[in-house]
Amino acid sequence: MSKSNFVSRKLKKKSSLCAAALAATLSILTISSATQASATGWSPEISGGQQVTGAAGFAQAHDNSNNIADVWNDTQGHIHVAFNNGTNQTWPTAVTHDAPAVVHTEWGWRAFHTGTDNHIYYAGFEVGSNNSLTLGSWQQVPGNVTTTSSPTVTPLPGANLEQWELAYTGLDNHVYAQYHQRTSQSTGQGTFATPQAVTQAVSNYAPALATDTAHGSLTVAWTGTNGSLYASQQRIGTSTWSSALTMSTPSRPILSQPTAAFTQDGQPWFGMNISDITFPDQSNPPVTYYAGPAQIDGAGTLIGHTHVAVEELAGLTSNPVLDPRNFDVYGIGGTENGSVVWKKFN
């Protein structure tokens, strides 16, 4: 199993190639399969004074005091957890070959992973003095919740109770969502609802899930079997998912699980990985963007720069006639050392 170095970048609102909007605007962060995480502004993820390395993925969550919990798996599949970039601890007995997940709920930190038996497990951990950690025991999520990919979890708001929503791609490739509630800290597992199939959601990858606290809703996004990006919404407190909404149909298929998140004012941001794009080496891509036109080789791989066009929509379910002259264009290119850079052109 290969090893990856994890890096992070602190983003300002709308300062990066991301996008916004289910309720107001929509834009998409497009990353090619050739993208490397060494672009200017990226910093290594540190735990205990050393860069975090892992095999499948890296999860991070914040609490209301801006404390940070990191969870990842190493090349042997063992799960590690660190708090505020302190020394990491290895969770005993837990092994996963997919990216784990972590959230902060009203009653503490919860981590999730897909076991080698394809069942999803969860556990809590407590933070003591000097950021020391007490790791809880893993428990299997009830309801025959099985998948061959990563779970995705989002906490739900609520006073004096713990709530979260879990989403996963089942063994039948349908996307499912499951609600959990615990009304007393002295009780055990709490209540798990029966997993519910998301309307028209079929995928070969794990879904993305995010809570929009500003509008009281959930959004699940997934990569369709045709390589397009789709999403569905549910009002918190209900059990009905909207029909599948096409969010993006790129000219090259999406390769992986998408990402989704909401800003405090209710704008969602989506990310996706596009296949078959190779960036050429350029000494100064922001300046020479138009000097290297894109070409397609015999294998069908797009060689050259790519770009993202961002256009404002009136709403998620509306279908207005858009002004084709009103959009922003971001160019993406590669540098000689393999870094990826971008520039806004209008």
Salt bridges, closest charged atoms under 4 A:
ASP74 OD2 - HIS80 NE2 2.79
GLU162 OE2 - ARG110 NH2 2.80
GLU162 OE1 - ARG182 NE 3.21
ASP212 OD2 - HIS215 ND1 2.64
ASP265 OD2 - LYS13 NZ 2.91
ASP276 OD2 - ARG252 NH2 3.49
ASP323 OD1 - ARG325 NE 3.08
ASP328 OD2 - LYS344 NZ 3.72
